């Protein structure tokens, strides 16, 4: 049974649901944390940025890289999924930073975590801000990974 994607106005750092929740967002693969949605996360909790920076710093000995997910617990019932889904931070000769295949791999991992935790997933329109992605390419990835596994998923339009 497929779940329907819920798109509502609001702030993805303040998920509107009962029970365990995962806030998913896209990070870059160069250790940069300083623009976009991550600023809202950092205003609310220090742990996601601290863990992302440590994960990147120690990348020689861990799985940090495109397609990897770092799950960080910020409250007893809330986790932040740092999803490495963009190459670098600038749009240039290689196109926009978003890497759709990496985002899809990340979302698959998030779906597994959500299943294990019995969690719903909450996110901004991932990959569509600084990463330069197109929502019409991101939404099918969410459908194939989270919704196909019946994970309740909410996208927040910050506006």
C-alpha positions in Angstrom: 0.0 0.0 0.0 1.4 3.3 -1.1 1.2 6.3 1.2 0.4 9.8 -0.1 2.8 12.7 0.1 1.5 15.5 2.3 2.6 19.0 1.4 1.7 21.7 4.0 2.8 25.2 4.8 5.2 25.4 7.7 8.6 24.8 9.2 10.3 21.4 8.7 12.3 21.9 11.9 9.0 21.8 13.8 7.4 18.6 12.4 3.6 18.3 12.8 3.1 14.7 13.8 2.8 12.4 16.8 5.3 9.7 17.5 8.9 9.3 16.3 10.0 11.7 13.5 12.9 12.0 11.2 13.7 15.4 9.6 15.5 14.8 6.3 17.6 17.3 4.4 20.3 17.4 1.8 24.0 18.3 2.7 27.0 18.7 0.4 30.0 16.4 0.1 32.6 19.0 1.0 31.9 19.7 4.7 30.2 23.0 4.2 27.3 23.9 6.5 26.3 27.5 6.5 23.5 28.4 4.1 19.9 27.3 3.5 17.9 24.9 5.6 20.9 23.9 7.8 20.8 27.4 9.4 17.3 26.7 10.6 18.4 23.4 12.0 21.4 24.9 13.7 19.2 27.6 15.3 17.1 24.8 16.9 19.7 22.1 17.7 23.6 22.2 17.7 24.0 18.4 17.3 23.2 18.0 13.5 25.9 20.5 12.5 28.4 19.2 15.1 27.9 15.6 13.9 28.0 16.5 10.2 31.3 18.4 10.7 32.8 15.5 12.7 31.6 12.9 10.1 33.2 15.0 7.3 36.5 15.6 9.3 36.8 11.9 10.0 35.7 10.8 6.5 38.9 8.8 5.8 37.6 6.3 8.3 33.9 6.3 7.8 31.2 6.2 5.1 30.9 9.9 4.5 30.3 10.6 0.8 27.5 11.0 -1.8 24.6 8.8 -0.9 25.5 8.4 2.8 23.1 9.4 5.7 24.1 10.5 9.1 21.2 10.1 11.6 21.5 12.4 14.6 19.1 12.2 17.6 18.1 15.7 18.7 15.2 14.8 21.0 13.9 11.6 22.4 11.4 11.3 19.5 13.2 13.4 16.8 16.2 12.5 14.6 17.8 14.6 11.8 19.0 12.8 8.7 22.0 14.5 7.2 21.8 13.2 3.6 24.8 13.8 1.5 23.1 14.4 -1.8 25.0 17.2 -3.5 28.5 17.5 -5.0 30.1 20.7 -3.9 28.1 23.9 -3.4 28.3 25.9 -6.7 26.6 25.6 -10.0 29.3 25.4 -12.6 30.5 23.5 -15.6 29.3 20.2 -14.2 25.8 21.6 -13.7 23.9 22.1 -10.5 25.2 20.5 -7.2 22.3 18.1 -6.7 23.0 14.5 -7.4 19.6 12.8 -7.8 21.0 9.2 -7.6 22.7 10.1 -4.3 19.5 11.6 -3.0 17.5 8.5 -4.0 20.1 6.3 -2.1 19.8 8.6 0.9 16.0 8.4 0.9 16.2 4.6 0.7 18.3 4.6 3.8 16.0 7.1 5.6 13.1 4.8 4.7 14.9 1.9 6.4 15.6 4.0 9.5 11.9 5.2 9.5 10.8 1.5 9.4 13.0 0.5 12.2 12.0 3.5 14.4 8.3 3.5 13.4 8.9 7.1 12.4 7.3 9.6 10.0 9.6 11.7 7.7 9.5 15.5 7.5 11.5 17.7 5.1 11.6 21.0 3.3 11.6 20.7 -0.6 14.9 18.9 -0.4 17.5 19.6 -3.1 15.5 22.5 -4.6 17.2 25.4 -2.9 20.9 25.9 -3.0 21.5 22.4 -4.5 19.6 23.6 -7.7 17.4 20.5 -8.0 13.9 20.4 -9.6 11.0 19.3 -7.5 9.5 17.3 -10.4 12.7 15.2 -10.3 12.8 14.9 -6.5 9.1 14.0 -5.8 9.3 10.7 -7.8 12.4 9.8 -5.7 10.3 10.3 -2.5 7.5 8.2 -4.0 9.9 5.3 -4.9 11.7 5.2 -1.6 9.5 6.5 1.3 6.0 6.3 0.0 6.4 2.9 -1.6 7.4 1.6 1.8 4.3 3.3 3.4 6.4 5.8 5.4 4.2 8.8 6.3 6.0 11.7 4.6 5.4 15.5 5.0 7.0 18.3 2.9 6.9 21.8 4.4 6.6 24.8 2.2 8.4 27.5 4.0 6.9 30.6 2.9 
